[in-house]
């Protein structure tokens, strides 16, 4: 399969003086992770880092001008490909081993695609998902060897649990453990601005709850917790950001879908 050469691998948009969204436009929409840069007084955060096909640090060098910690909302390959570029890495304790050793089960490396052939994307199909096609729609530069792509091990410097705080000097984020999509999925919540960085716990699209380590009962509790969180804006792991009313709609739709599925197939939930 012949792929075009990308003019630029990343794109970005500043949402506010202290929040910048970055993304990889030539990655399949299913795996096109939202990469968030959050500016603080003493240090910054990069929340998720994409596939790691190209250097995120090189692309964002002009805004990464102070100490920065890379947060993994979870260890899936589309969210942690660039974490190895950062000296400080924050992740929930239940996902740390998968990052350090790049285990297939934790990161999905080798499950959603064949690392030897990144022109192929194959998601295990059930009644919710049946997706096939190219993982990448372009090459980052001429001569790029798709078969040479590998997820790189990450040096984890801080393990977090529910209720921990990440302090940037002038703003603080509470770590929320939001399991379901994966065992150690987390969100970051800033009470002062009512802002949630949700990772893949919720976004404005079909949620994936059928992975080998996904647990629907945990996911339901996560939805119930998010339902009562005093949120004004959600910056998610995929798709556009949204507000509180849309958050409640998405939660109610997802719980209703689980309830309907439980009636049809009680053994699967």
C-alpha positions as CSV (number, residue, x, y, z in Angstrom):
1,X,0.0,0.0,0.0
2,X,1.6,3.3,-1.1
3,X,1.2,6.1,1.4
4,X,1.7,9.8,0.9
5,X,4.4,11.8,2.7
6,X,3.0,14.1,5.4
7,X,3.8,17.8,5.4
8,X,3.8,17.7,9.2
9,X,3.1,14.8,11.4
10,X,1.5,16.8,14.3
11,X,-1.0,19.6,14.3
12,X,-2.0,21.7,17.3
13,X,-4.5,24.3,18.5
14,X,-4.3,26.5,21.5
15,X,-7.6,26.4,23.4
16,X,-6.5,28.8,26.1
17,X,-3.4,30.5,27.3
18,X,-2.6,27.4,29.4
19,X,-4.1,24.5,27.4
20,X,-3.0,23.4,24.0
21,X,-4.4,20.4,22.0
22,X,-2.1,18.4,19.8
23,X,-2.9,15.5,17.5
24,X,-1.6,13.2,14.7
25,X,-3.8,13.9,11.7
26,X,-2.5,11.0,9.7
27,X,-3.4,8.3,12.3
28,X,-6.6,6.3,12.0
29,X,-9.4,8.2,13.8
30,X,-9.9,5.2,16.2
31,X,-6.3,5.6,17.4
32,X,-5.9,9.4,17.0
33,X,-5.3,10.4,20.6
34,X,-5.8,13.9,21.9
35,X,-2.5,15.1,23.3
36,X,-2.9,17.8,25.9
37,X,-0.3,20.4,27.1
38,X,-1.2,22.1,30.3
39,X,1.0,25.1,31.4
40,X,1.7,25.7,35.0
41,X,3.8,28.2,36.9
42,X,6.6,25.8,38.0
43,X,6.1,22.9,35.6
44,X,3.9,21.7,32.8
45,X,2.0,18.6,32.0
46,X,1.7,16.6,28.8
47,X,-1.3,14.4,29.1
48,X,-0.9,11.4,26.8
49,X,1.5,11.5,23.9
50,X,0.1,9.6,20.9
51,X,1.6,6.7,18.9
52,X,5.2,7.9,19.0
53,X,5.7,7.7,15.2
54,X,7.6,11.0,15.4
55,X,9.1,13.1,18.2
56,X,6.5,15.0,20.1
57,X,9.2,16.9,22.0
58,X,10.7,18.1,18.8
59,X,7.4,19.3,17.4
60,X,6.4,21.1,20.7
61,X,9.9,22.4,21.7
62,X,8.7,26.0,21.7
63,X,6.0,25.3,24.3
64,X,7.9,22.7,26.3
65,X,10.2,25.4,27.8
66,X,10.1,24.3,31.5
67,X,10.1,21.1,33.4
68,X,7.3,18.9,32.2
69,X,5.8,15.6,33.3
70,X,4.1,13.2,30.9
71,X,0.9,11.7,32.4
72,X,-0.5,8.5,31.0
73,X,-4.2,8.4,31.4
74,X,-3.8,4.7,30.6
75,X,-1.1,2.5,28.9
76,X,-2.8,1.8,25.5
77,X,-0.4,2.2,22.6
78,X,-2.2,5.2,21.1
79,X,-1.7,7.2,24.3
80,X,1.9,6.5,25.4
81,X,4.0,6.3,22.3
82,X,5.9,9.4,23.1
83,X,6.3,9.0,26.9
84,X,9.8,7.7,26.6
85,X,10.9,11.2,25.5
86,X,10.1,12.7,28.9
87,X,12.3,12.4,32.1
88,X,9.2,12.4,34.3
89,X,6.3,10.0,33.8
90,X,3.2,9.7,35.9
91,X,0.9,6.7,35.7
92,X,-1.5,4.7,37.9
93,X,0.1,1.9,39.7
94,X,-2.0,-0.7,37.9
95,X,-0.6,0.3,34.5
96,X,3.0,1.0,35.3
97,X,4.4,-2.5,34.6
98,X,2.9,-2.4,31.1
99,X,4.7,0.8,30.3
100,X,8.1,-0.2,31.7
101,X,8.1,-3.5,30.0
102,X,5.7,-2.7,27.1
103,X,3.6,-5.8,27.7
104,X,1.1,-6.7,25.0
105,X,-1.9,-7.0,27.3
106,X,-1.4,-3.6,29.0
107,X,-0.6,-1.6,25.9
108,X,-2.5,-3.5,23.2
109,X,0.7,-3.6,21.1
110,X,0.1,-6.5,18.7
111,X,-3.6,-6.7,19.6
112,X,-5.1,-3.9,17.5
113,X,-2.5,-4.1,14.8
114,X,0.5,-6.0,13.6
115,X,3.7,-4.0,14.5
116,X,5.3,-5.5,11.4
117,X,2.6,-4.0,9.2
118,X,1.3,-0.6,10.3
119,X,-0.6,-0.3,7.1
120,X,-3.1,-2.7,8.6
121,X,-5.5,-2.1,11.4
122,X,-7.7,-4.8,12.7
123,X,-10.0,-4.5,15.7
124,X,-11.5,-7.7,17.2
125,X,-15.1,-7.5,16.1
126,X,-18.2,-8.0,18.2
127,X,-21.6,-6.5,17.7
128,X,-20.3,-3.0,18.5
129,X,-17.1,-2.7,16.6
130,X,-15.9,-4.1,13.2
131,X,-13.2,-1.9,11.9
132,X,-10.4,-2.6,9.4
133,X,-8.2,-0.3,7.3
134,X,-4.9,1.5,7.5
135,X,-3.5,2.5,10.9
136,X,-1.6,5.3,9.2
137,X,-2.7,7.3,6.1
138,X,0.7,8.9,5.5
139,X,4.4,8.5,6.2
140,X,6.2,11.0,8.4
141,X,9.0,11.3,5.9
142,X,10.4,9.6,2.8
143,X,12.0,6.3,3.6
144,X,10.2,5.8,6.9
145,X,10.2,2.0,7.6
146,X,6.7,1.1,8.9
147,X,8.0,-2.3,10.0
148,X,10.6,-0.7,12.3
149,X,8.0,1.0,14.5
150,X,8.1,-0.2,18.1
151,X,6.6,1.1,21.3
152,X,9.5,2.2,23.6
153,X,9.8,1.3,27.3
154,X,9.1,4.1,29.6
155,X,10.9,5.0,32.9
156,X,8.0,5.6,35.3
157,X,9.0,8.1,38.0
158,X,5.7,8.5,39.9
159,X,2.9,6.1,40.6
160,X,-0.4,7.6,41.5
161,X,-3.6,6.4,43.1
162,X,-7.1,7.8,43.5
163,X,-7.0,11.1,45.4
164,X,-3.4,12.0,44.7
165,X,-2.6,15.5,43.7
166,X,-0.4,16.8,40.9
167,X,0.8,20.3,41.7
168,X,2.0,22.7,39.0
169,X,2.7,25.5,41.4
170,X,-0.2,27.7,40.6
171,X,-2.8,25.0,39.9
172,X,-3.5,21.5,41.2
173,X,-5.1,18.4,39.7
174,X,-6.7,15.6,41.6
175,X,-6.1,12.1,40.2
176,X,-9.3,10.2,39.7
177,X,-9.0,6.4,39.3
178,X,-11.6,5.7,36.5
179,X,-11.3,1.9,35.7
180,X,-13.4,0.1,33.2
181,X,-11.8,0.8,29.8
182,X,-8.6,-0.4,31.4
183,X,-7.7,-1.3,35.0
184,X,-5.6,1.8,35.7
185,X,-7.3,4.4,33.7
186,X,-7.2,7.8,35.4
187,X,-8.6,11.3,34.9
188,X,-7.2,14.6,36.1
189,X,-9.7,17.0,37.7
190,X,-9.1,20.7,38.6
191,X,-11.8,21.8,41.0
192,X,-11.1,25.5,40.6
193,X,-11.8,25.5,36.9
194,X,-14.2,22.5,36.9
195,X,-12.0,20.9,34.2
196,X,-11.6,17.2,33.7
197,X,-9.0,15.5,31.5
198,X,-10.8,12.2,31.1
199,X,-8.6,10.0,28.9
200,X,-10.6,7.2,27.5
201,X,-12.9,6.8,30.5
202,X,-15.3,8.9,28.5
203,X,-15.3,10.8,25.2
204,X,-17.9,11.9,22.7
205,X,-18.0,8.7,20.7
206,X,-18.5,4.9,21.1
207,X,-16.7,3.7,24.2
208,X,-14.6,0.5,24.1
209,X,-15.5,-1.9,26.9
210,X,-14.7,-5.2,25.2
211,X,-11.0,-5.4,25.6
212,X,-9.4,-8.3,27.4
213,X,-8.9,-6.2,30.5
214,X,-12.0,-4.1,30.3
215,X,-14.6,-4.7,33.1
216,X,-18.1,-3.3,32.6
217,X,-19.0,-3.4,36.2
218,X,-16.1,-1.1,37.0
219,X,-16.9,1.0,34.0
220,X,-20.5,1.5,35.3
221,X,-19.2,2.7,38.6
222,X,-16.9,5.1,36.8
223,X,-19.9,6.5,34.9
224,X,-21.8,6.9,38.1
225,X,-18.9,8.8,39.7
226,X,-18.5,11.1,36.7
227,X,-22.3,11.8,36.7
228,X,-22.0,13.6,40.1
229,X,-18.6,15.3,39.4
230,X,-19.0,19.2,39.3
231,X,-17.5,19.4,35.8
232,X,-17.9,22.3,33.4
233,X,-15.6,21.1,30.6
234,X,-14.2,17.7,29.6
235,X,-11.0,17.4,27.6
236,X,-11.1,13.8,26.5
237,X,-8.7,11.3,25.1
238,X,-10.4,11.3,21.7
239,X,-12.9,13.5,19.9
240,X,-13.8,17.2,20.7
241,X,-14.2,18.6,24.2
242,X,-17.7,19.0,25.7
243,X,-19.5,20.4,28.6
244,X,-21.5,19.1,31.6
245,X,-24.8,18.6,29.8
246,X,-23.2,16.5,27.1
247,X,-21.3,14.6,29.7
248,X,-24.6,13.6,31.4
249,X,-26.1,12.6,28.0
250,X,-23.1,10.4,27.2
251,X,-23.2,8.7,30.6
252,X,-27.0,8.1,30.4
253,X,-26.7,6.7,26.9
254,X,-23.8,4.4,27.8
255,X,-25.6,3.0,30.9
256,X,-28.8,2.5,28.9
257,X,-26.8,0.6,26.3
258,X,-25.3,-1.7,29.0
259,X,-28.7,-2.3,30.5
260,X,-30.1,-3.3,27.1
261,X,-27.2,-5.6,26.4
262,X,-27.6,-7.2,29.8
263,X,-31.2,-8.1,29.0
264,X,-30.1,-9.6,25.6
265,X,-26.9,-11.3,26.8
266,X,-26.8,-11.4,30.6
267,X,-23.8,-13.8,30.6
268,X,-21.6,-11.2,28.8
269,X,-22.1,-8.5,31.5
